[in-house]
Amino acid sequence: MRILKAFLADARGATAVEYGLLAALISVALIGGLTTFGNGLQDTFNTVSKHLDSD
């Protein structure tokens, strides 16, 4: 019973879960931002390529 109480009182696992959730949130934000930025960058390269081909 003493081991179970010590296990339930231990907060280290909660901290690890919080860090995991924070890392997941940052990953989702980075993927979303890079997808948006990547599409804009692809459009820019396509425009430059068309102008270079036409000259």
C-alpha positions in Angstrom: 0.0 0.0 0.0 2.9 2.3 0.8 4.3 1.8 -2.7 1.0 2.6 -4.3 0.7 5.9 -2.3 4.2 6.8 -3.3 3.5 6.1 -7.0 0.3 8.2 -6.9 2.1 11.1 -5.2 5.0 11.1 -7.7 4.5 14.1 -10.1 7.5 13.3 -12.4 5.3 11.4 -14.9 2.9 14.4 -15.2 5.8 16.6 -16.1 6.9 14.2 -18.8 3.4 14.2 -20.2 3.2 18.0 -20.2 6.5 18.2 -22.1 5.2 15.6 -24.6 2.1 17.6 -25.2 4.1 20.8 -25.6 6.4 19.1 -28.1 3.4 17.9 -30.1 1.8 21.3 -30.2 5.1 22.9 -31.4 5.4 20.2 -34.1 1.9 20.8 -35.3 2.5 24.6 -35.5 5.8 24.1 -37.4 4.2 21.7 -39.9 1.4 24.1 -40.5 3.7 27.1 -40.9 6.1 25.3 -43.1 3.3 24.0 -45.3 2.0 27.5 -45.8 5.5 29.0 -46.3 6.5 26.1 -48.6 3.5 26.7 -51.0 4.4 30.4 -51.2 8.0 29.6 -51.9 7.1 27.1 -54.6 5.0 29.7 -56.3 7.9 32.2 -56.2 10.3 29.7 -57.7 7.7 28.8 -60.5 7.4 32.5 -61.3 11.1 33.1 -61.5 11.5 29.9 -63.6 8.8 31.1 -66.1 10.5 34.5 -66.4 13.9 32.9 -67.0 12.5 30.6 -69.6 10.8 33.4 -71.5 14.0 35.4 -71.9 
